[in-house]
Every structure is written in structure tokens, then in C-alpha cells.
Amino acid sequence: MNFYPDTPTSQTIELMAYLIDVPTFSDERGNLTVIEKIIPFEIKRIFYIYGVDDSVRGGHRHHKTIQAAFCIRGSCIVSNNNGIEERDYLLDRPNKGLIIEPRDWHTMHHFTTDAVFMVLASETYSPEDYIREAYP
């Protein structure tokens, strides 16, 4: 698998999903991670996945929905294909997120047993927004 660095180039942002680092404040009491003014869309839906076995989740893209994905506990891999290129992203810190564009076919896999995968979405759920056909 090929894991790409946290800091994308402007070309990568235009063509492919990209990683973001969310500000975290740490002291002797613990850590506070704040998602504020860093997500490039208005959040209309939040969901999370946990207790995953060795299944592959996802397997779709969207007409409209943009997503910000975080593995807030444990880790997993998000595989992404925008029709031009394919990349794998390791989400292994609660303050590392992946912005997934509507055109991005994505799957999530290799979840650790303790993984909690959270998604912030730009749209409410609509079955009509899902494209379940992978790129050729």
C-alpha cells in the first residue's frame, strides 16, 4: 500500500481526497481536539462506524456529498479512486482527517478491533446521492 504525506499539493487537492490536521491542545489533563473552521463545508450529518470485523465498508461515491473522515480511535485505511488515480490513506490519529470529494470512490478496511470511524457529511442521507458503480 502507498501512504501519502499529510500535506497535499494544490494539484492533489484539486484531483484527489486530501488529509487535514485538526488543532489539538494538550496538557497534563489530556488532549482536546477542536473541529472548527477547518472543514470546507457546512456539516449536515454525522455518523460513525465501530465494531467492524474484517469487512470492507463504503464502496461508493456521491453526486453531491463531501465528507470529512476521522478514525477517532484505533486505525483504518481508506482507499480512494477519483477516476484518474488511486491512493490509500492511513487514518491512525484522532486529529488527522481525510476530505473525500463527491467524485471519490472510497472503501474503508483494515480496521483495528478498537477502531471508531467518524464521518462529517455535507448533506443529509439520500439514497439518490449514492453512486455504487466503481470506476472502470
N, CA, C and O atoms as CSV, one atom per row, in Angstrom:
chain,resi,resn,atom,element,x,y,z
A,1,MET,N,N,0.829,-1.185,0.000
A,1,MET,CA,C,0.000,0.000,0.000
A,1,MET,C,C,0.868,1.242,0.000
A,1,MET,O,O,1.983,1.243,0.523
A,2,ASN,N,N,0.354,2.269,-0.579
A,2,ASN,CA,C,1.105,3.502,-0.736
A,2,ASN,C,C,0.448,4.599,0.096
A,2,ASN,O,O,-0.673,5.009,-0.209
A,3,PHE,N,N,1.121,5.082,1.140
A,3,PHE,CA,C,0.556,6.106,2.004
A,3,PHE,C,C,1.188,7.445,1.672
A,3,PHE,O,O,2.411,7.551,1.576
A,4,TYR,N,N,0.366,8.462,1.497
A,4,TYR,CA,C,0.826,9.774,1.074
A,4,TYR,C,C,0.961,10.704,2.268
A,4,TYR,O,O,0.286,10.504,3.278
A,5,PRO,N,N,1.810,11.712,2.178
A,5,PRO,CA,C,2.060,12.617,3.291
A,5,PRO,C,C,0.836,13.438,3.648
A,5,PRO,O,O,-0.096,13.567,2.853
A,6,ASP,N,N,0.850,13.997,4.862
A,6,ASP,CA,C,-0.271,14.767,5.383
A,6,ASP,C,C,-0.501,16.060,4.630
A,6,ASP,O,O,-1.635,16.535,4.578
A,7,THR,N,N,0.515,16.642,4.052
A,7,THR,CA,C,0.376,17.944,3.420
A,7,THR,C,C,0.250,17.778,1.910
A,7,THR,O,O,1.220,17.425,1.240
A,8,PRO,N,N,-0.959,18.035,1.365
A,8,PRO,CA,C,-1.142,17.865,-0.065
A,8,PRO,C,C,-0.625,19.055,-0.841
A,8,PRO,O,O,-0.461,20.147,-0.297
A,9,THR,N,N,-0.368,18.829,-2.127
A,9,THR,CA,C,-0.060,19.943,-3.016
A,9,THR,C,C,-1.370,20.501,-3.527
A,9,THR,O,O,-2.405,19.849,-3.395
A,10,SER,N,N,-1.355,21.684,-4.105
A,10,SER,CA,C,-2.594,22.248,-4.630
A,10,SER,C,C,-3.161,21.364,-5.735
A,10,SER,O,O,-4.380,21.270,-5.880
A,11,GLN,N,N,-2.305,20.720,-6.510
A,11,GLN,CA,C,-2.789,19.820,-7.548
A,11,GLN,C,C,-3.481,18.613,-6.929
A,11,GLN,O,O,-4.511,18.171,-7.438
A,12,THR,N,N,-2.936,18.069,-5.840
A,12,THR,CA,C,-3.549,16.932,-5.175
A,12,THR,C,C,-4.932,17.303,-4.664
A,12,THR,O,O,-5.868,16.517,-4.810
A,13,ILE,N,N,-5.082,18.484,-4.068
A,13,ILE,CA,C,-6.380,18.907,-3.560
A,13,ILE,C,C,-7.393,18.957,-4.693
A,13,ILE,O,O,-8.544,18.558,-4.513
A,14,GLU,N,N,-6.985,19.432,-5.835
A,14,GLU,CA,C,-7.883,19.561,-6.967
A,14,GLU,C,C,-8.301,18.202,-7.512
A,14,GLU,O,O,-9.428,18.054,-7.983
A,15,LEU,N,N,-7.431,17.218,-7.459
A,15,LEU,CA,C,-7.695,15.950,-8.107
A,15,LEU,C,C,-8.060,14.810,-7.176
A,15,LEU,O,O,-8.664,13.837,-7.627
A,16,MET,N,N,-7.725,14.884,-5.915
A,16,MET,CA,C,-7.823,13.708,-5.055
A,16,MET,C,C,-8.209,14.121,-3.645
A,16,MET,O,O,-8.009,15.265,-3.240
A,17,ALA,N,N,-8.761,13.177,-2.911
A,17,ALA,CA,C,-9.001,13.381,-1.487
A,17,ALA,C,C,-7.707,13.860,-0.839
A,17,ALA,O,O,-6.620,13.589,-1.347
A,18,TYR,N,N,-7.820,14.570,0.279
A,18,TYR,CA,C,-6.610,15.062,0.935
A,18,TYR,C,C,-6.754,15.038,2.446
A,18,TYR,O,O,-7.851,15.141,2.995
A,19,LEU,N,N,-5.606,14.898,3.099
A,19,LEU,CA,C,-5.557,14.824,4.556
A,19,LEU,C,C,-5.515,16.216,5.168
A,19,LEU,O,O,-4.958,17.149,4.588
A,20,ILE,N,N,-6.117,16.342,6.356
A,20,ILE,CA,C,-6.044,17.575,7.133
A,20,ILE,C,C,-5.626,17.233,8.556
A,20,ILE,O,O,-5.920,16.147,9.055
A,21,ASP,N,N,-4.946,18.159,9.197
A,21,ASP,CA,C,-4.618,18.035,10.616
A,21,ASP,C,C,-5.511,18.992,11.380
A,21,ASP,O,O,-5.605,20.171,11.040
A,22,VAL,N,N,-6.163,18.485,12.408
A,22,VAL,CA,C,-7.074,19.274,13.220
A,22,VAL,C,C,-6.318,19.730,14.466
A,22,VAL,O,O,-5.603,18.937,15.077
A,23,PRO,N,N,-6.467,21.002,14.849
A,23,PRO,CA,C,-5.742,21.501,16.022
A,23,PRO,C,C,-6.051,20.699,17.283
A,23,PRO,O,O,-7.208,20.399,17.578
A,24,THR,N,N,-5.004,20.363,18.013
A,24,THR,CA,C,-5.130,19.638,19.275
A,24,THR,C,C,-4.348,20.380,20.344
A,24,THR,O,O,-3.209,20.798,20.134
A,25,PHE,N,N,-4.985,20.532,21.490
A,25,PHE,CA,C,-4.371,21.208,22.638
A,25,PHE,C,C,-4.167,20.171,23.724
A,25,PHE,O,O,-5.111,19.492,24.129
A,26,SER,N,N,-2.935,20.050,24.197
A,26,SER,CA,C,-2.585,19.017,25.168
A,26,SER,C,C,-1.970,19.642,26.405
A,26,SER,O,O,-1.204,20.601,26.317
A,27,ASP,N,N,-2.312,19.091,27.553
A,27,ASP,CA,C,-1.653,19.425,28.813
A,27,ASP,C,C,-1.745,18.201,29.725
A,27,ASP,O,O,-2.128,17.120,29.279
A,28,GLU,N,N,-1.397,18.370,30.992
A,28,GLU,CA,C,-1.365,17.237,31.908
A,28,GLU,C,C,-2.722,16.574,32.094
A,28,GLU,O,O,-2.790,15.435,32.555
A,29,ARG,N,N,-3.809,17.269,31.743
A,29,ARG,CA,C,-5.157,16.708,31.892
A,29,ARG,C,C,-5.575,15.860,30.709
A,29,ARG,O,O,-6.537,15.098,30.806
A,30,GLY,N,N,-4.866,15.977,29.584
A,30,GLY,CA,C,-5.222,15.206,28.402
A,30,GLY,C,C,-5.194,16.053,27.147
A,30,GLY,O,O,-4.492,17.062,27.081
A,31,ASN,N,N,-5.956,15.640,26.161
A,31,ASN,CA,C,-5.958,16.281,24.846
A,31,ASN,C,C,-7.358,16.782,24.497
A,31,ASN,O,O,-8.364,16.160,24.838
A,32,LEU,N,N,-7.393,17.916,23.813
A,32,LEU,CA,C,-8.634,18.489,23.312
A,32,LEU,C,C,-8.424,18.787,21.837
A,32,LEU,O,O,-7.606,19.633,21.478
A,33,THR,N,N,-9.169,18.084,20.977
A,33,THR,CA,C,-9.102,18.317,19.541
A,33,THR,C,C,-10.362,19.057,19.126
A,33,THR,O,O,-11.474,18.651,19.464
A,34,VAL,N,N,-10.177,20.153,18.383
A,34,VAL,CA,C,-11.286,21.038,18.052
A,34,VAL,C,C,-11.487,21.074,16.534
A,34,VAL,O,O,-10.583,21.439,15.782
A,35,ILE,N,N,-12.690,20.688,16.104
A,35,ILE,CA,C,-13.053,20.781,14.688
A,35,ILE,C,C,-13.872,22.054,14.538
A,35,ILE,O,O,-15.067,22.087,14.831
A,36,GLU,N,N,-13.198,23.102,14.073
A,36,GLU,CA,C,-13.836,24.405,13.947
A,36,GLU,C,C,-13.165,25.178,12.818
A,36,GLU,O,O,-11.954,25.396,12.841
A,37,LYS,N,N,-13.942,25.582,11.848
A,37,LYS,CA,C,-13.455,26.381,10.720
A,37,LYS,C,C,-12.361,25.685,9.908
A,37,LYS,O,O,-11.551,26.351,9.263
A,38,ILE,N,N,-12.333,24.372,9.935
A,38,ILE,CA,C,-11.336,23.637,9.155
A,38,ILE,C,C,-11.997,22.727,8.126
A,38,ILE,O,O,-11.357,22.325,7.154
A,39,ILE,N,N,-13.264,22.401,8.331
A,39,ILE,CA,C,-13.996,21.557,7.400
A,39,ILE,C,C,-14.523,22.459,6.275
A,39,ILE,O,O,-15.156,23.475,6.560
A,40,PRO,N,N,-14.276,22.110,5.003
A,40,PRO,CA,C,-14.619,23.007,3.890
A,40,PRO,C,C,-16.086,22.949,3.442
A,40,PRO,O,O,-16.382,23.159,2.265
A,41,PHE,N,N,-16.992,22.668,4.367
A,41,PHE,CA,C,-18.411,22.627,4.053
A,41,PHE,C,C,-19.209,22.731,5.352
A,41,PHE,O,O,-18.671,22.538,6.443
A,42,GLU,N,N,-20.483,23.035,5.219
A,42,GLU,CA,C,-21.387,23.029,6.369
A,42,GLU,C,C,-21.735,21.582,6.702
A,42,GLU,O,O,-22.091,20.808,5.813
A,43,ILE,N,N,-21.633,21.217,7.967
A,43,ILE,CA,C,-21.894,19.838,8.397
A,43,ILE,C,C,-23.401,19.650,8.577
A,43,ILE,O,O,-24.040,20.345,9.369
A,44,LYS,N,N,-23.959,18.686,7.816
A,44,LYS,CA,C,-25.391,18.399,7.904
A,44,LYS,C,C,-25.680,17.008,8.450
A,44,LYS,O,O,-26.825,16.685,8.767
A,45,ARG,N,N,-24.636,16.181,8.559
A,45,ARG,CA,C,-24.827,14.805,9.030
A,45,ARG,C,C,-23.534,14.316,9.660
A,45,ARG,O,O,-22.442,14.608,9.172
A,46,ILE,N,N,-23.669,13.570,10.749
A,46,ILE,CA,C,-22.525,12.932,11.414
A,46,ILE,C,C,-22.898,11.476,11.650
A,46,ILE,O,O,-23.983,11.179,12.151
A,47,PHE,N,N,-21.999,10.573,11.290
A,47,PHE,CA,C,-22.218,9.162,11.622
A,47,PHE,C,C,-20.886,8.530,11.957
A,47,PHE,O,O,-19.833,9.052,11.589
A,48,TYR,N,N,-20.927,7.405,12.656
A,48,TYR,CA,C,-19.698,6.700,12.965
A,48,TYR,C,C,-19.907,5.203,12.885
A,48,TYR,O,O,-21.008,4.688,13.082
A,49,ILE,N,N,-18.804,4.519,12.588
A,49,ILE,CA,C,-18.769,3.074,12.406
A,49,ILE,C,C,-17.812,2.505,13.445
A,49,ILE,O,O,-16.722,3.040,13.648
A,50,TYR,N,N,-18.209,1.437,14.092
A,50,TYR,CA,C,-17.324,0.781,15.063
A,50,TYR,C,C,-17.710,-0.687,15.178
A,50,TYR,O,O,-18.752,-1.102,14.671
A,51,GLY,N,N,-16.870,-1.471,15.845
A,51,GLY,CA,C,-17.131,-2.902,15.967
A,51,GLY,C,C,-17.025,-3.630,14.632
A,51,GLY,O,O,-17.705,-4.633,14.414
A,52,VAL,N,N,-16.185,-3.136,13.752
A,52,VAL,CA,C,-16.054,-3.709,12.410
A,52,VAL,C,C,-15.177,-4.957,12.464
A,52,VAL,O,O,-14.127,-4.975,13.107
A,53,ASP,N,N,-15.630,-5.985,11.783
A,53,ASP,CA,C,-14.803,-7.186,11.661
A,53,ASP,C,C,-13.818,-6.980,10.511
A,53,ASP,O,O,-13.328,-5.866,10.326
A,54,ASP,N,N,-13.524,-7.995,9.752
A,54,ASP,CA,C,-12.573,-7.823,8.647
A,54,ASP,C,C,-13.275,-7.387,7.355
A,54,ASP,O,O,-12.720,-7.537,6.266
A,55,SER,N,N,-14.471,-6.857,7.472
A,55,SER,CA,C,-15.235,-6.396,6.318
A,55,SER,C,C,-14.638,-5.142,5.694
A,55,SER,O,O,-13.893,-4.400,6.334
A,56,VAL,N,N,-14.983,-4.929,4.439
A,56,VAL,CA,C,-14.684,-3.690,3.736
A,56,VAL,C,C,-15.962,-2.870,3.742
A,56,VAL,O,O,-17.020,-3.359,3.343
A,57,ARG,N,N,-15.868,-1.626,4.192
A,57,ARG,CA,C,-17.031,-0.734,4.247
A,57,ARG,C,C,-16.939,0.284,3.122
A,57,ARG,O,O,-15.909,0.389,2.456
A,58,GLY,N,N,-18.003,1.027,2.913
A,58,GLY,CA,C,-18.017,2.030,1.848
A,58,GLY,C,C,-18.353,1.378,0.526
A,58,GLY,O,O,-19.343,0.654,0.419
A,59,GLY,N,N,-17.541,1.627,-0.477
A,59,GLY,CA,C,-17.773,1.068,-1.807
A,59,GLY,C,C,-18.775,1.891,-2.592
A,59,GLY,O,O,-19.724,1.359,-3.168
A,60,HIS,N,N,-18.552,3.193,-2.606
A,60,HIS,CA,C,-19.432,4.090,-3.350
A,60,HIS,C,C,-18.771,5.455,-3.510
A,60,HIS,O,O,-17.710,5.724,-2.947
A,61,ARG,N,N,-19.418,6.295,-4.283
A,61,ARG,CA,C,-19.083,7.711,-4.389
A,61,ARG,C,C,-20.401,8.455,-4.383
A,61,ARG,O,O,-21.456,7.839,-4.229
A,62,HIS,N,N,-20.364,9.759,-4.546
A,62,HIS,CA,C,-21.585,10.548,-4.420
A,62,HIS,C,C,-21.756,11.515,-5.585
A,62,HIS,O,O,-20.799,11.835,-6.290
A,63,HIS,N,N,-22.970,11.967,-5.772
A,63,HIS,CA,C,-23.249,13.058,-6.707
A,63,HIS,C,C,-22.911,14.393,-6.057
A,63,HIS,O,O,-22.344,15.271,-6.707
A,64,LYS,N,N,-23.259,14.558,-4.762
A,64,LYS,CA,C,-23.151,15.845,-4.094
A,64,LYS,C,C,-22.325,15.854,-2.809
A,64,LYS,O,O,-21.615,16.824,-2.543
A,65,THR,N,N,-22.404,14.811,-2.025
A,65,THR,CA,C,-21.872,14.809,-0.661
A,65,THR,C,C,-20.354,14.864,-0.600
A,65,THR,O,O,-19.659,14.073,-1.239
A,66,ILE,N,N,-19.854,15.814,0.181
A,66,ILE,CA,C,-18.441,15.889,0.557
A,66,ILE,C,C,-18.360,15.340,1.972
A,66,ILE,O,O,-19.271,15.555,2.770
A,67,GLN,N,N,-17.276,14.631,2.295
A,67,GLN,CA,C,-17.145,14.039,3.622
A,67,GLN,C,C,-15.785,14.371,4.236
A,67,GLN,O,O,-14.791,14.548,3.532
A,68,ALA,N,N,-15.770,14.449,5.561
A,68,ALA,CA,C,-14.526,14.527,6.325
A,68,ALA,C,C,-14.510,13.299,7.230
A,68,ALA,O,O,-15.361,13.159,8.109
A,69,ALA,N,N,-13.554,12.422,7.016
A,69,ALA,CA,C,-13.483,11.148,7.726
A,69,ALA,C,C,-12.347,11.163,8.741
A,69,ALA,O,O,-11.253,11.652,8.461
A,70,PHE,N,N,-12.623,10.620,9.922
A,70,PHE,CA,C,-11.653,10.546,11.018
A,70,PHE,C,C,-11.738,9.176,11.663
A,70,PHE,O,O,-12.832,8.648,11.861
A,71,CYS,N,N,-10.604,8.603,11.990
A,71,CYS,CA,C,-10.597,7.412,12.835
A,71,CYS,C,C,-10.239,7.937,14.226
A,71,CYS,O,O,-9.064,8.094,14.557
A,72,ILE,N,N,-11.260,8.203,15.031
A,72,ILE,CA,C,-11.037,8.874,16.312
A,72,ILE,C,C,-10.515,7.930,17.386
A,72,ILE,O,O,-10.106,8.364,18.463
A,73,ARG,N,N,-10.531,6.641,17.086
A,73,ARG,CA,C,-9.894,5.650,17.960
A,73,ARG,C,C,-9.396,4.529,17.054
A,73,ARG,O,O,-10.063,4.172,16.082
A,74,GLY,N,N,-8.241,3.981,17.364
A,74,GLY,CA,C,-7.688,2.910,16.553
A,74,GLY,C,C,-7.239,3.427,15.198
A,74,GLY,O,O,-6.821,4.578,15.071
A,75,SER,N,N,-7.324,2.576,14.190
A,75,SER,CA,C,-6.903,2.992,12.851
A,75,SER,C,C,-7.634,2.185,11.789
A,75,SER,O,O,-8.216,1.135,12.060
A,76,CYS,N,N,-7.584,2.712,10.577
A,76,CYS,CA,C,-8.097,2.013,9.403
A,76,CYS,C,C,-7.457,2.631,8.168
A,76,CYS,O,O,-6.765,3.646,8.245
A,77,ILE,N,N,-7.699,2.006,7.053
A,77,ILE,CA,C,-7.195,2.503,5.771
A,77,ILE,C,C,-8.394,2.891,4.919
A,77,ILE,O,O,-9.380,2.159,4.835
A,78,VAL,N,N,-8.293,4.052,4.290
A,78,VAL,CA,C,-9.295,4.484,3.325
A,78,VAL,C,C,-8.635,4.440,1.951
A,78,VAL,O,O,-7.640,5.122,1.706
A,79,SER,N,N,-9.198,3.636,1.068
A,79,SER,CA,C,-8.719,3.563,-0.315
A,79,SER,C,C,-9.599,4.465,-1.156
A,79,SER,O,O,-10.824,4.436,-1.038
A,80,ASN,N,N,-8.978,5.259,-1.998
A,80,ASN,CA,C,-9.673,6.286,-2.750
A,80,ASN,C,C,-9.309,6.214,-4.226
A,80,ASN,O,O,-8.151,6.004,-4.586
A,81,ASN,N,N,-10.320,6.392,-5.074
A,81,ASN,CA,C,-10.117,6.411,-6.520
A,81,ASN,C,C,-11.016,7.505,-7.075
A,81,ASN,O,O,-12.236,7.444,-6.920
A,82,ASN,N,N,-10.421,8.506,-7.721
A,82,ASN,CA,C,-11.217,9.604,-8.285
A,82,ASN,C,C,-11.443,9.448,-9.785
A,82,ASN,O,O,-11.855,10.399,-10.450
A,83,GLY,N,N,-11.179,8.267,-10.320
A,83,GLY,CA,C,-11.334,8.026,-11.744
A,83,GLY,C,C,-10.072,8.282,-12.538
A,83,GLY,O,O,-9.978,7.915,-13.709
A,84,ILE,N,N,-9.090,8.920,-11.892
A,84,ILE,CA,C,-7.812,9.227,-12.537
A,84,ILE,C,C,-6.671,8.501,-11.827
A,84,ILE,O,O,-5.804,7.900,-12.461
A,85,GLU,N,N,-6.695,8.572,-10.501
A,85,GLU,CA,C,-5.640,7.926,-9.714
A,85,GLU,C,C,-6.230,7.284,-8.468
A,85,GLU,O,O,-7.328,7.625,-8.028
A,86,GLU,N,N,-5.469,6.341,-7.910
A,86,GLU,CA,C,-5.877,5.630,-6.699
A,86,GLU,C,C,-4.835,5.862,-5.615
A,86,GLU,O,O,-3.636,5.905,-5.887
A,87,ARG,N,N,-5.313,6.011,-4.373
A,87,ARG,CA,C,-4.407,6.171,-3.228
A,87,ARG,C,C,-5.021,5.535,-1.999
A,87,ARG,O,O,-6.241,5.435,-1.872
A,88,ASP,N,N,-4.158,5.109,-1.100
A,88,ASP,CA,C,-4.559,4.615,0.214
A,88,ASP,C,C,-4.113,5.616,1.265
A,88,ASP,O,O,-3.004,6.147,1.197
A,89,TYR,N,N,-4.977,5.873,2.233
A,89,TYR,CA,C,-4.677,6.799,3.322
A,89,TYR,C,C,-4.836,6.062,4.645
A,89,TYR,O,O,-5.872,5.449,4.900
A,90,LEU,N,N,-3.826,6.121,5.470
A,90,LEU,CA,C,-3.883,5.545,6.802
A,90,LEU,C,C,-4.409,6.610,7.755
A,90,LEU,O,O,-3.795,7.666,7.910
A,91,LEU,N,N,-5.535,6.339,8.387
A,91,LEU,CA,C,-6.067,7.219,9.430
A,91,LEU,C,C,-5.769,6.553,10.769
A,91,LEU,O,O,-6.363,5.532,11.114
A,92,ASP,N,N,-4.851,7.140,11.507
A,92,ASP,CA,C,-4.365,6.497,12.730
A,92,ASP,C,C,-4.210,7.455,13.910
A,92,ASP,O,O,-3.608,7.105,14.925
A,93,ARG,N,N,-4.758,8.669,13.772
A,93,ARG,CA,C,-4.734,9.658,14.861
A,93,ARG,C,C,-6.088,10.365,14.868
A,93,ARG,O,O,-6.634,10.651,13.803
A,94,PRO,N,N,-6.629,10.645,16.032
A,94,PRO,CA,C,-7.938,11.295,16.072
A,94,PRO,C,C,-7.933,12.720,15.535
A,94,PRO,O,O,-8.999,13.278,15.272
A,95,ASN,N,N,-6.762,13.318,15.366
A,95,ASN,CA,C,-6.696,14.684,14.836
A,95,ASN,C,C,-6.232,14.728,13.375
A,95,ASN,O,O,-5.825,15.778,12.879
A,96,LYS,N,N,-6.297,13.581,12.693
A,96,LYS,CA,C,-5.986,13.519,11.264
A,96,LYS,C,C,-7.271,13.146,10.534
A,96,LYS,O,O,-7.877,12.115,10.825
A,97,GLY,N,N,-7.686,13.984,9.585
A,97,GLY,CA,C,-8.901,13.714,8.839
A,97,GLY,C,C,-8.628,13.619,7.352
A,97,GLY,O,O,-7.587,14.058,6.865
A,98,LEU,N,N,-9.573,13.045,6.647
A,98,LEU,CA,C,-9.481,12.905,5.199
A,98,LEU,C,C,-10.710,13.549,4.579
A,98,LEU,O,O,-11.838,13.148,4.866
A,99,ILE,N,N,-10.494,14.544,3.730
A,99,ILE,CA,C,-11.588,15.169,2.992
A,99,ILE,C,C,-11.822,14.333,1.736
A,99,ILE,O,O,-10.921,14.164,0.914
A,100,ILE,N,N,-13.037,13.816,1.599
A,100,ILE,CA,C,-13.404,12.949,0.486
A,100,ILE,C,C,-14.396,13.711,-0.394
A,100,ILE,O,O,-15.497,14.048,0.040
A,101,GLU,N,N,-13.992,13.973,-1.623
A,101,GLU,CA,C,-14.823,14.712,-2.575
A,101,GLU,C,C,-15.922,13.799,-3.125
A,101,GLU,O,O,-15.782,12.577,-3.074
A,102,PRO,N,N,-17.008,14.366,-3.648
A,102,PRO,CA,C,-18.097,13.534,-4.173
A,102,PRO,C,C,-17.640,12.519,-5.223
A,102,PRO,O,O,-18.134,11.392,-5.242
A,103,ARG,N,N,-16.708,12.901,-6.092
A,103,ARG,CA,C,-16.268,12.016,-7.182
A,103,ARG,C,C,-15.397,10.857,-6.687
A,103,ARG,O,O,-15.087,9.951,-7.459
A,104,ASP,N,N,-15.003,10.873,-5.422
A,104,ASP,CA,C,-14.054,9.882,-4.901
A,104,ASP,C,C,-14.748,8.569,-4.511
A,104,ASP,O,O,-15.496,8.510,-3.536
A,105,TRP,N,N,-14.478,7.519,-5.302
A,105,TRP,CA,C,-14.894,6.169,-4.921
A,105,TRP,C,C,-14.030,5.784,-3.730
A,105,TRP,O,O,-12.805,5.870,-3.806
A,106,HIS,N,N,-14.648,5.361,-2.626
A,106,HIS,CA,C,-13.860,5.075,-1.436
A,106,HIS,C,C,-14.355,3.823,-0.719
A,106,HIS,O,O,-15.545,3.509,-0.685
A,107,THR,N,N,-13.374,3.126,-0.149
A,107,THR,CA,C,-13.646,1.994,0.727
A,107,THR,C,C,-12.810,2.163,1.980
A,107,THR,O,O,-11.744,2.779,1.956
A,108,MET,N,N,-13.309,1.608,3.075
A,108,MET,CA,C,-12.579,1.617,4.339
A,108,MET,C,C,-12.340,0.164,4.739
A,108,MET,O,O,-13.238,-0.672,4.647
A,109,HIS,N,N,-11.121,-0.125,5.182
A,109,HIS,CA,C,-10.777,-1.507,5.507
A,109,HIS,C,C,-9.600,-1.548,6.480
A,109,HIS,O,O,-9.046,-0.513,6.851
A,110,HIS,N,N,-9.237,-2.745,6.879
A,110,HIS,CA,C,-8.158,-2.967,7.846
A,110,HIS,C,C,-8.389,-2.160,9.132
A,110,HIS,O,O,-7.478,-1.510,9.644
A,111,PHE,N,N,-9.615,-2.216,9.635
A,111,PHE,CA,C,-9.941,-1.573,10.905
A,111,PHE,C,C,-9.282,-2.333,12.047
A,111,PHE,O,O,-9.316,-3.564,12.068
A,112,THR,N,N,-8.690,-1.626,12.988
A,112,THR,CA,C,-8.245,-2.286,14.217
A,112,THR,C,C,-9.502,-2.622,15.024
A,112,THR,O,O,-10.561,-2.033,14.806
A,113,THR,N,N,-9.380,-3.560,15.944
A,113,THR,CA,C,-10.560,-4.005,16.693
A,113,THR,C,C,-11.188,-2.886,17.526
A,113,THR,O,O,-12.383,-2.924,17.818
A,114,ASP,N,N,-10.383,-1.890,17.908
A,114,ASP,CA,C,-10.903,-0.784,18.725
A,114,ASP,C,C,-11.285,0.441,17.896
A,114,ASP,O,O,-11.589,1.490,18.464
A,115,ALA,N,N,-11.277,0.334,16.566
A,115,ALA,CA,C,-11.483,1.491,15.698
A,115,ALA,C,C,-12.889,2.088,15.844
A,115,ALA,O,O,-13.890,1.374,15.908
A,116,VAL,N,N,-12.920,3.425,15.895
A,116,VAL,CA,C,-14.159,4.194,15.791
A,116,VAL,C,C,-13.926,5.185,14.654
A,116,VAL,O,O,-13.092,6.085,14.764
A,117,PHE,N,N,-14.669,5.014,13.560
A,117,PHE,CA,C,-14.516,5.783,12.339
A,117,PHE,C,C,-15.691,6.751,12.246
A,117,PHE,O,O,-16.841,6.325,12.144
A,118,MET,N,N,-15.404,8.047,12.280
A,118,MET,CA,C,-16.445,9.073,12.283
A,118,MET,C,C,-16.401,9.859,10.980
A,118,MET,O,O,-15.328,10.178,10.467
A,119,VAL,N,N,-17.597,10.169,10.445
A,119,VAL,CA,C,-17.701,10.931,9.202
A,119,VAL,C,C,-18.605,12.135,9.412
A,119,VAL,O,O,-19.703,12.019,9.955
A,120,LEU,N,N,-18.124,13.298,8.970
A,120,LEU,CA,C,-18.910,14.517,8.912
A,120,LEU,C,C,-19.277,14.699,7.446
A,120,LEU,O,O,-18.403,14.658,6.581
A,121,ALA,N,N,-20.562,14.901,7.156
A,121,ALA,CA,C,-21.012,14.960,5.768
A,121,ALA,C,C,-21.693,16.287,5.461
A,121,ALA,O,O,-22.321,16.895,6.328
A,122,SER,N,N,-21.559,16.723,4.213
A,122,SER,CA,C,-22.124,17.997,3.772
A,122,SER,C,C,-23.613,17.917,3.470
A,122,SER,O,O,-24.270,18.947,3.318
A,123,GLU,N,N,-24.153,16.702,3.382
A,123,GLU,CA,C,-25.559,16.518,3.018
A,123,GLU,C,C,-26.201,15.505,3.952
A,123,GLU,O,O,-25.511,14.657,4.519
A,124,THR,N,N,-27.511,15.587,4.114
A,124,THR,CA,C,-28.234,14.556,4.830
A,124,THR,C,C,-28.305,13.313,3.946
A,124,THR,O,O,-28.034,13.384,2.747
A,125,TYR,N,N,-28.666,12.184,4.533
A,125,TYR,CA,C,-28.710,10.932,3.781
A,125,TYR,C,C,-29.780,10.982,2.695
A,125,TYR,O,O,-30.920,11.380,2.935
A,126,SER,N,N,-29.384,10.571,1.505
A,126,SER,CA,C,-30.314,10.434,0.389
A,126,SER,C,C,-29.819,9.287,-0.487
A,126,SER,O,O,-28.716,9.374,-1.027
A,127,PRO,N,N,-30.589,8.228,-0.646
A,127,PRO,CA,C,-30.143,7.109,-1.494
A,127,PRO,C,C,-29.816,7.538,-2.922
A,127,PRO,O,O,-28.970,6.927,-3.576
A,128,GLU,N,N,-30.483,8.590,-3.411
A,128,GLU,CA,C,-30.249,9.067,-4.768
A,128,GLU,C,C,-28.871,9.706,-4.942
A,128,GLU,O,O,-28.400,9.858,-6.069
A,129,ASP,N,N,-28.227,10.076,-3.846
A,129,ASP,CA,C,-26.909,10.706,-3.921
A,129,ASP,C,C,-25.784,9.683,-4.116
A,129,ASP,O,O,-24.669,10.059,-4.477
A,130,TYR,N,N,-26.062,8.406,-3.882
A,130,TYR,CA,C,-25.036,7.373,-3.940
A,130,TYR,C,C,-24.839,6.853,-5.355
A,130,TYR,O,O,-25.804,6.608,-6.079
A,131,ILE,N,N,-23.569,6.684,-5.747
A,131,ILE,CA,C,-23.190,6.028,-6.992
A,131,ILE,C,C,-22.458,4.761,-6.576
A,131,ILE,O,O,-21.368,4.828,-6.008
A,132,ARG,N,N,-23.051,3.614,-6.856
A,132,ARG,CA,C,-22.499,2.351,-6.375
A,132,ARG,C,C,-21.671,1.617,-7.414
A,132,ARG,O,O,-21.234,0.489,-7.182
A,133,GLU,N,N,-21.452,2.250,-8.560
A,133,GLU,CA,C,-20.613,1.666,-9.616
A,133,GLU,C,C,-19.209,2.243,-9.511
A,133,GLU,O,O,-19.014,3.459,-9.510
A,134,ALA,N,N,-18.229,1.333,-9.421
A,134,ALA,CA,C,-16.837,1.764,-9.359
A,134,ALA,C,C,-16.403,2.292,-10.725
A,134,ALA,O,O,-17.042,2.021,-11.741
A,135,TYR,N,N,-15.313,3.045,-10.732
A,135,TYR,CA,C,-14.743,3.482,-11.995
A,135,TYR,C,C,-14.241,2.280,-12.759
A,135,TYR,O,O,-13.780,1.316,-12.147
A,136,PRO,N,N,-14.318,2.307,-14.119
A,136,PRO,CA,C,-13.836,1.158,-14.907
A,136,PRO,C,C,-12.333,0.979,-14.765
A,136,PRO,O,O,-11.762,0.063,-15.358
